[in-house]
């Protein structure tokens, strides 16, 4: 077993369902994921569904502290150095 979630999904969904098209696949998979996260108990979470477990953890650890200003102002990526263009260059084929 490589990944329990993937193997569970493959065994319960992909091996049993014939999808008519991409839209049908999205609807069926979304329904499966919703059921998996809201209704199905997981032994690793004390036999709670993930959504219920997350709500319990969130309420147990919630605080009204304001976020750090320094964290809100930090950039994800460094700015581009002066003189460097970020526009993509056109490359001719052949």
N, C-alpha and C positions, 0 to 999 in steps of 0.2 A: 504494500500500500504506500503510495507516494504522498497523496494529499487527501485526507478524509473527506473534506467538503466536496472536492471535485469528484471523487469516486462515488460519494453518496448521490451527488447530482446526476452523474452519468448513469448510475444504476437505476435510479428512481424516475428520471425524467427522459433522458435521451434514448434509453433503450426501450421505453414503453410508448413513446409518443411519435406519431407520424405528423410532422408539421406540413401544413398545406402551402404556406408561404412565409415570408419574413414577418409580416404583421401578425399572423397567427402564432408564430414562434415567440414573438415578443410578449403577446398577451398571456400565453400559457406559462412562459418562464417567469414573468412578473408575478403571476398568481402563485406559482410554486415558491418563489422567494418570499412573498408576503406570508404565506402559510408557514414557511420554515422559520421566519423571524418572529412571528406573532403568536402562533399556536403550538408549535412543536417543542416539547420540553427537551432540554439538552442535559445530559448527565454532568458535564463539566461545569454547568452553571447551577448546580443544585436542583436539577430537574425543573428549571424555569425556562420559559421562552426567552430568547435574546432581548426582545423589546422590554419585557417585564424586568429582566435583570438589569438592563441599562437604566431604566427609570428608577429602580431601587438604588442603584449606585449613585446616580445623579442627585437624587433627593438626599442621600446620606452624606454626600460630599459638597453640596451646594453652599456657596458663600456669596455674599454681596460685595465682595472686593472689586474695586475698579481695576481694569486691565492696566498694565504698566504702559506709560506713554512711550518709553523707549522701545517696547516691543511693537507698538503700532506704527512707529516711524521707520523701522528698519526696512531696507529694501531687500527683496528676494535675490536679485541679481545685481552685480556691480554695474555701474553705468559704463557706457561705451567710451573708450578713450578718445580724446580729441583727435580729429582727422580720420577716424575710422568710420566707414559707411556701413550701415546695417541693411541697406537695400540689397536685394538679391541681384546678381549680375545675370544678364541674359547670355546663355551659352548656345552657340549654334551647333546643330546636329551635324555629324559627319566629319 
